[in-house]
Amino acid sequence: MPHSDRLEELILSHSTALYKAALSVTGNIPDAEDAVQEAYLKYLEKCPKLDGEGREKAWLMRVAVNAALDRLRDRKRHPTGELLDIYPAPEGETQELLESIGRLPANERAAVHLFYYEGYTTDEIAKILKCRPGTARSYLSRARERLRQELKGEIKL
């Protein structure tokens, strides 16, 4: 199968997951869309030889998340504006939790999204975020603690 035909299949099957992950990192719709587009462009440029759809999705996810993090670094800001639109049930306590997640630092926010919404393990998250597994676990641990404290009213993020 030609590489461009395979790309079309990947776009149809993974765009939503890549977009949600990128949006959870950037908190900004245009930046998230650009990050996803960049992931697909790199796929066309690099033509990676990956066995299986799971590996292709992981490769694309890593590229999209890294592109989103690059956008954050470039702009030196952490917006949360449209982040809540990607998550279900924006009412009551859930709304408060989602707003709190949106205020987490980018790496912690990405780790939370990848772990709880995409179902990745901490080892897989570490590969996507290009860090050690212990660092990925630290991101999750710190995020949980910040969320716990904020939701109890002890701190403001």
matplotlib code that plots the C-alpha trace (Angstrom):
import matplotlib.pyplot as plt

x = [0.0, 1.4, 2.5, 0.0, -2.9, -1.8, -1.7, -5.3, -6.2, -4.2, -5.9, -9.3, -8.5, -6.3, -7.0, -9.4, -7.1, -4.1, -6.1, -7.4, -3.9, -2.4, -5.3, -4.7, -1.1, -1.7, -5.1, -5.5, -7.4, -5.2, -2.0, -3.5, -4.6, -1.1, 0.6, -1.6, -0.9, 2.8, 2.6, 1.1, 3.6, 6.5, 4.9, 5.0, 8.6, 10.1, 8.1, 8.7, 8.7, 6.4, 4.8, 1.2, -1.4, -0.6, 3.0, 1.9, -0.5, 2.2, 4.6, 2.1, 1.1, 4.7, 5.2, 1.9, 2.6, 6.1, 4.9, 2.3, 5.0, 7.2, 4.4, 4.1, 7.8, 7.7, 4.9, 5.8, 2.2, -0.1, -3.7, -6.7, -9.4, -11.0, -9.5, -12.8, -14.6, -12.9, -14.0, -17.5, -19.9, -18.9, -21.1, -20.8, -17.8, -16.6, -16.4, -14.3, -12.0, -11.6, -10.8, -8.2, -6.6, -6.4, -4.4, -1.7, 1.7, 2.0, 3.9, 1.6, -1.5, -0.2, 0.6, -2.9, -4.6, -2.5, -3.0, -6.7, -8.2, -6.0, -5.1, -1.3, 0.9, 3.6, 6.2, 4.4, 3.8, 7.6, 8.3, 5.8, 7.0, 10.7, 11.4, 12.2, 9.4, 10.1, 9.6, 6.3, 5.2, 6.3, 4.3, 1.2, 1.9, 2.4, -0.7, -2.8, -1.5, -2.1, -5.6, -6.3, -5.2, -6.9, -10.2, -10.1, -9.6, -6.1, -4.2, -4.9, -2.9]
y = [0.0, 3.4, 5.6, 8.3, 5.8, 4.6, 8.2, 8.7, 5.6, 6.9, 10.3, 8.8, 6.5, 8.6, 12.3, 12.7, 11.1, 13.1, 16.3, 15.7, 15.0, 18.1, 20.2, 19.0, 20.2, 23.5, 24.5, 26.3, 25.0, 26.5, 25.3, 21.8, 21.6, 22.7, 20.1, 17.3, 18.5, 18.6, 15.0, 13.8, 15.9, 14.3, 10.9, 11.7, 13.1, 10.3, 7.3, 5.4, 1.6, 0.7, -2.7, -2.6, 0.2, 0.5, 1.5, 4.0, 5.6, 5.8, 7.3, 9.9, 10.6, 11.2, 13.6, 15.5, 15.9, 17.0, 19.5, 20.8, 21.2, 23.0, 25.5, 26.1, 26.8, 29.1, 31.2, 30.9, 30.8, 28.2, 29.0, 27.0, 28.7, 26.0, 23.0, 22.0, 21.5, 18.2, 16.5, 15.1, 16.2, 19.8, 20.3, 20.6, 18.9, 17.6, 21.1, 22.1, 19.1, 19.9, 23.5, 22.4, 20.0, 22.9, 24.9, 22.2, 22.7, 21.4, 18.1, 17.2, 18.0, 15.9, 13.0, 13.2, 13.2, 10.4, 8.2, 8.8, 9.7, 7.8, 4.8, 4.8, 3.3, 5.4, 3.7, 4.6, 8.2, 8.4, 7.6, 10.1, 12.9, 11.8, 11.4, 8.6, 6.4, 7.7, 11.2, 10.3, 8.8, 12.0, 14.1, 12.0, 12.0, 15.8, 16.4, 14.2, 16.0, 19.4, 18.4, 16.9, 20.0, 22.5, 20.6, 20.6, 24.4, 24.3, 25.9, 27.7, 26.6]
z = [0.0, -0.9, 2.0, 1.2, 1.2, 4.6, 5.8, 4.9, 6.9, 9.9, 9.7, 9.7, 12.6, 14.9, 14.3, 17.2, 19.8, 18.5, 18.6, 22.1, 23.3, 21.6, 22.9, 26.4, 26.2, 24.5, 25.7, 22.4, 19.4, 16.6, 18.2, 18.7, 15.1, 14.0, 16.2, 14.7, 11.2, 11.9, 13.1, 9.8, 7.8, 9.7, 9.0, 5.3, 5.5, 7.6, 6.2, 9.4, 9.1, 12.0, 12.5, 13.5, 14.0, 17.7, 17.0, 14.3, 16.7, 19.4, 17.0, 15.8, 19.4, 20.4, 17.5, 18.1, 21.8, 21.2, 18.6, 21.1, 23.8, 21.3, 20.6, 24.4, 24.7, 21.7, 23.0, 26.7, 27.8, 29.2, 28.1, 29.2, 27.1, 25.0, 26.8, 28.5, 25.1, 24.5, 27.7, 28.4, 31.2, 31.9, 34.9, 38.7, 40.2, 36.9, 35.6, 38.6, 38.1, 34.4, 35.1, 37.6, 35.1, 32.7, 35.1, 35.6, 34.1, 30.6, 31.2, 34.1, 32.1, 29.2, 31.5, 33.1, 29.6, 28.2, 31.3, 32.1, 28.7, 26.3, 28.5, 28.1, 30.7, 32.4, 30.4, 27.2, 28.5, 29.2, 25.5, 24.2, 26.5, 26.0, 29.6, 32.0, 33.3, 36.8, 35.6, 34.0, 37.3, 39.0, 36.7, 37.5, 41.2, 41.3, 39.2, 41.5, 44.6, 43.1, 42.1, 45.5, 47.3, 44.9, 45.0, 48.8, 48.6, 50.1, 47.1, 43.9, 40.8]

ax = plt.figure().add_subplot(projection="3d")
ax.plot(x, y, z, "-o")
ax.set_aspect("equal")
plt.show()
